[in-house]
Amino acid sequence: MTVAECHNQPMRAILCREYGPIDQLVLEDVAPPELRPGTVRVRVKAAGVNYVDTLIVQGRYQLKTPTPFTPGWECVGELVEVAPDVARDAPHLASGTRVLVAAGSGAYAEEVVAPAHAVTVVPDGISDGVAATFVQSYMTAMFALRNRAGAERGQSLLVVGAGGGVGLAAVDVGVSMGLRVFAVASSEEKRRLALDQGAEVAFDVAGDDIKSAVRELAAAEGKAGVDLVYDPVGGDLADTWLRTLGEGGQFLVIGFVGGIPSLPLNQVLLRNRSVIGVEWGSWAMQHRSANEALQREVMTMIAEGQLSPVEPTAYPLERTVDALTDLAQRRAAGKLVVVP
């Protein structure tokens, strides 16, 4: 059988036929996507599960993907076919090469076709699971702490939701930048993960008086509160995290897993605090070259051991709904992947 004939065979893929609840996703045999000029075909080994995927399939994300579509923002796999123009212009993208694909959709399948510019060769020192799960979380953390906040060595950072993939990445990146990192998480397992990533202390979101404890830690350095708050959760407790900030503190708005909060602006005014929005995805699309450079830097830091993403929990492709549901309901600790 020729390569072309092989790729005419049906493949398994998760389909979102219309926007709605996560459990309306289905696994079906479908025709493989067509290889077009400027694209490559990748046999998927592992696909990252991200909170943004839950929003996309429910139609709650700001960018709408036309239905029907296969969700899945990122994956890692083996190049199996390359368009002739790509073979000519990008000879490093040869069949058999292990690559990361960050195309925004299509990853929950046995194969994905993606633009060559969305594909990056994965160094040997990075596992399939880590390669498939670092982009969303680590790029957001790096963009937030370095690009948006301009965080400096020695500053203190409070990470909310620190046991999930996004929070753990912020802990890891913060530690690598020389920050004092304090973690907040909802379970013993999640708090242990945060401590293993280098957090100085991990608080129980339900049982600890976190505001008082954080202020006491800051007071040891002559400060009234922390320098930075990293909040991917939102919800009613966002007010509390805002009040942990000291003079000139920065509240980094990452996401709203717990709901969109209402923040008291008088607490922003007091002590000259700042609220900073962090939307890495739209920045990446508008600044492709800068984003590609940042992604290469982060990948190199992972390969060299400067960053240490946790190995994800794996679900088979037929349990994609379970993986997305566990993530959406905040039952998952660390990162998740689906494996065809």
N, C-alpha and C positions, 0 to 999 in steps of 0.2 A: 504494500500500500504506500503510495506517495505521501509526502507531507501535506499537500493540498487535500488529498482524499481523506487523510486522517482527521484534518480539521473540519471536514464536512460532516463528521459523525456527531450525533447529538451529545450534549453535555448537560450536567446537572447545574442548576442555578436557582437561587432564591429570587422570587418575583414579587414586586409590589405592583399590583394591578390598579389599585386606586389608593389614595391617601386614607388612612384610618388607623385603627388599633394595631399594635405590633403583631397580635396573633392572627391577623388576616394575611400575613406573608405566607407564601407557599413555595415548596421545593418541586421543581418540574424539570423534565427533559426539554431542552430548547436547542435551537440551532446555534452554533458558536458564532460570536460576533465576527464581522467581516474585517479582514486586514486591509487597511487603506494606506495610501501614501502618508509617510510621516509617522507610522505607528509600528508597534511590535506586539507579538502575541506571547503571553506568559501563562505557563501552567502553574496554578496557584498552589502553594504549600501551606500557607497560613494567612488568614485575613484578620486584621485588627477589628475589635468591637469597640465602638466609640459612642459616647452619649449623643453626639451630633447625628448619628445614624438613626437613633430612636426619634429624634425630632423630624428628620427628613421623611421617614416613612409615614409619620402622622400628619405631614403637611404643615408642621409648626416651625420649620426653618425659614430664614428670610429668603433663601434662594430655592426656588421650586424646580425639581427635576420632572420633566414630562413623563407621565405614566403611559404604559407599564415600564418599569426599570428594575434593574438589579442593584440593591444598595450595597454599601461597603466602601468606605473612604480609602482604605489603604490595604495593601497586601504585599507578601514577599513570595517569590516563585522563580521558576526557571524559564529563561527565554527559549521558546521553541520555534519561533518564526519571526522574521524581520522583513519589513518592506524593503524593496530594492533601493530606494533613496536613502533609507536609514543605514543600510549596509554600506552604502557608498560614503555617506557623510559622517557616520558615527561607528567606525569599525570596532570600537570597544564593546558595542552592544551586539555580541555574536551569540548564536544559538548555543545553549548549554550554560550561559552565564547566569549566576544567581543575582536577582535584582529586586529592588524595592519599587513598588508602584504606588504613587500617591496621586490618583486621578480624580478622586471625589465621588466615584460610584463604580459599580460593577465588580467589586471584590468578592462578594459572596457567591462564588461560582467556581467551577473547576478550571476555567480559563478566563482571562480578561485580555482585551485588546486596548492599548493605551497609547497616547502620544509619546514619542520618544523623549520629549522634554520632561515628562512626568516619571521617568524611569531612572533609577540610580543604582549603580553596581554596589553590592553589599560586600564589605570586607569579610574575610574568612573568620575573624574573631567574634563575629556577632551571630547569635543563633537565629533561626527562622522566626521563633516566637518574638524575640526582642525586636528584630528588624520590622516585623509586621505591626508592632504596637507603639513604637516610640514617637512617631511623627506628630500626631495630634497633641499628645500630652507634653512632650519635651520641647517641641517648637513653641507651644503656647507659653510654657514656663520660661524659656530663654528669652522670647520676645517680650514677655511681661516684665521680667526682673531686670534685664539689661537694656532693651530698647525703650520701653515705656517708663520704667521707674528709675533707671540709672542707678541701680543698687550698688552700694560700695561695701568692700570688705569691712567686717566688724559691725555692720548694722544688724538689727534684729528683725526677724520675719516670723509672723504668725501664719501658719498654713491651716486653713479650714478644710474639712473633708480630706484629711491627710492620708487616709488609708485607701482611697480610691486611686485609680491610675493617674488622673490629673493632679491630685494632691501629692502623691508620692513623687511624681516628676518634679514638682516644685520644691519638695524637700531635698531631693538629690541635687538639683541645679543650685539651690540656695547654699547647700553645704559646699559644693564645688567652687562657689564664688566667695567663700569665706564668711558667710552670714551665720549669725546665731539663729537657729531654726527651732521654733516651738510648734508642736503639732496639736491639732484637735481632731479627734476621730470618735466614731460611735460604738466601736467594739474592741475587745481585747486583742483580737487578731489584727485589726487595722492599726491599732496603736503600736503593736509589736512590729509591724511592717515599717511604720514611720520611724521608730527607734532604730531599726536595722539599717535604714537609709541614712542615719546620721542625725536625726532630730535630737536636740538636747533633752527635751521632755515631751511627753505625749499626754494630753489631757482628755478626760472623758467628757464628751459634749453634754451628757445628761447629768453627771454626778458631781462635777467639779465647779468651784467658783473660779472660773477661768479669768474673768476680768481682774479680780484681786490678785490672783496668782501671777498673772502676766505683769501687772504693775509692780509687784514685789521683785520679780526677776529684773525688770528694767531699772528699778530703783538702785539695784546693786551697782549699776553703771552710771548713776546720777541722772537717770532719765525718768520722765513721767509716764512713759509707755513705749510700745514697740515702734520701730521705724516704718514697718511695712505689714500690711495684711493682705493675704492672697486668698480670695474667696470665690470658689467655683460653685458654692451651694446657694447663697442668697437666703431667702425665707425670713422668718421673724427674728432670727438671731443675728442678722447682719448689723442691726443697731448695736448689739453688744460688742461685736468685733470692731466696729467703728470707734467705740469708746475706749478700746484698749490702745489706740494710737497716741503717741506722745506729740510733742511740738514738731510741726512740719511733717507729720506722718502721712503716709500714702496708702489709701485703700484701693486695692486692685480688684476691679470687678471682672471676674472671669466667666461666670455663668450663673444659672438660676435653677439648679436641680431641685432645690427646695421651694421654688417660687420667686417671683420678682419682688424684692423688698421695697419698703418705703423708708428712706433714710432721713433722719432729722437734720435739716441743713444748719441748724444752730450748732450741732456738734461738728460740722465741717468748718464752720466759721471759727469756732473756738480752737485755739492753738494752731491756727493756720494749716489745718489738715487739707488734704486733696483727695478727691475721688477720681480715679483714672480708669477709663474703659480699655479693655484689652480684647481686641477681635483679630486674632492672628490670621484667620482664614481669609478675610477680605484684604488684609494687608498683603498676604502672600500672593494673591491673584493680581494685585496692582503693582507689586514690586517683585516680579518673578526672578530676576537675576540676584537680587539681594536675598530673597528667600532660599534660592538654590544654594547660595554660598553659605547661609546660616545652617541649612540642612546638612551640607557636607561637613561643616565644622562640628556639629553635634554628633554626627555619625563617627567622625574621627575620634572625638572625645570618648564615645562609648567603646570603640575598638581598642583604644589605648588605656581603658580603665579609669579615666577621669570622671566618667559618669557610669552608674551601675543600675540600669533598669532591671526590675524584677522579671523573672520568667512568668509568662501569663498562664492562666488556667485555660485548657483547651476543651472546646466543644466540637463534636462532629457537625458537618454542614447541616445535617437534618435536624439539629437542635439549635439552629440559629435563633429561632424565636425565644427559646429558653435563655440563651446568652443575652439577648437584648433586653428581655424582661428582667432578668437578675440585675443587669446594669441599671435599668431605669428605676427599679425599686430599691436600689442602693443596697442590695444583698451581697454584691461582689466585693471582694477585697483584691486590690491590685488590678492587673490588666487581664483581659480575656481575648481569646482568638477562636475563630471557627476554622476547622480543618476539613477540606474536601476528602 
